[in-house]
Amino acid sequence: MFGPAIPVAVLSGFVLWGSSRIHRRGGALRTRGIRTSATCVNTGAGSGGSVHLMIQFTTDSGEGIRTTVGPFDFPPARVGGALDVVYDPQDPVNVTTPDRVGSGKVALSFVTGSATTLLLSFGLLVLG
């Protein structure tokens, strides 16, 4: 009766949720992110041969943070090595490498596209 509208709406909802979360976290790093040096304390294997880095750093307020960044095909540091990171002072575990902060345009495109698809799907459900 509703055809593909329900699965498309569900998929669009998940894409909207994920991409808006990525866009918000990246926006925090773009607007108030602080650049600092971190030390790689461990590595872990990700899917497809990628690598995650366990890092530790100290925030400007003196709080010690240990968290994971990645995945990387070519990790920017080995265990014991230093790497630059950008963190959100309001949420210090929101951290990434400076080259991954980006402009947010890709995530915003997914937010816009999935929201439009979700609205169209709901329209088809209501009208159909």
N, C-alpha and C positions, 0 to 999 in steps of 0.2 A: 504493500500500500504506500509506504513512504519511500520506497526505493533506496537509493544510496544516501539519502539525506541524513539519516541517523548516524551511520558510521563516519560520514564526512564531518558531521557536527562534533562527534566525540574526538576524532583525530584533530580537528581544528582547535578544540578546547585544550588538548594536551600541548599542541604546538604553541598556542597562545600563552599558556601558563609557563612553559619552559623558556620561551624566547623573552617574555616580559621579565622573568627572573634574571636572566642573563643581562638584559638591557639595564635593569635597575642596579645590579651589582657592578657592572662596567661603568655606569654613570657615576656611581659613588667614587670609583677610582679615578675617573676623569676629572671630577670637580673638586674633590678634597683629598685625593690620594697623596701619600707621602712616600718618597723614594728613599730606600735605605739598603744597606748591605745585609745579606743573610748568609748563613753557613749551611751547606748540605750535610746532613747528619746520617742519611740513609737513602737508599733507592729501592724501588719496587717495580716489578714488571706489570705492565698494563696489557691491554688487548692488542693484538697485531704487532707485538714486538716493541710497543712504546714503553717509556719509562716515566714513573712518577718520582719526584724528589721530596723527601722529608726534609724540611728546612727549619732553622730556628733563627730568630732575630729579636732584637729589643726595640720596642716602640719608643717614640720620642718621650712618652710619659714614664718610661722605665719598665714597662710590662714585658716579660719574656714570653714569646709566642713560639710554639712548635706546631707546624701544620704542613700540609702537602700541596705541592704545585705540580702541574702537568696536565695531561700527558705530553711528553716530548719524544719526537723521533730521534733528535740529537740533543741530549741533555746539555744545558749550559754550564754544568759543574759536576764534578765527581764528589764522592764522599770526602769531606774535609775541605772542599773548595768553597770559594765565595762566589756569590752571584747577586746582582742587583734585583730588587723586588719593589713593587709598589703595593702599599696596603692602605686600607680605609681606617683612619683613626677611631671611627665610631664602631667598627666591626673588624678588628685586626686580623681575623682569620680569612677575611676577604682580601686575598693577596694573589698577585700574579707577577710575571716578569714584565718589564716596561714595554717590550715589543708586542705583548699580547693585550695591552689595554685597548688599543684601537679607537675608532671614532664612534662606534655604536651603530653605524648605518646598517650593517647586515642584520643585527638583532632587531633593530627598529623595522626593517623591511619585513621580517618574519612576524613581528607583532601586528603590523598593519595588514599584511596578507591573511594571516590566520583569523584576525578579528573580522575582516570583511567576509571571509568564507564562512565563519561561524554565523554571522548575521544572515547571510544568504541562505544557509542551511535551515536556520530557524524560520526564515520567511517561507521556505518551501514546505516546512512542516505545518505551519499555520495555514497556509493557503491550500495545501494539498490535502 
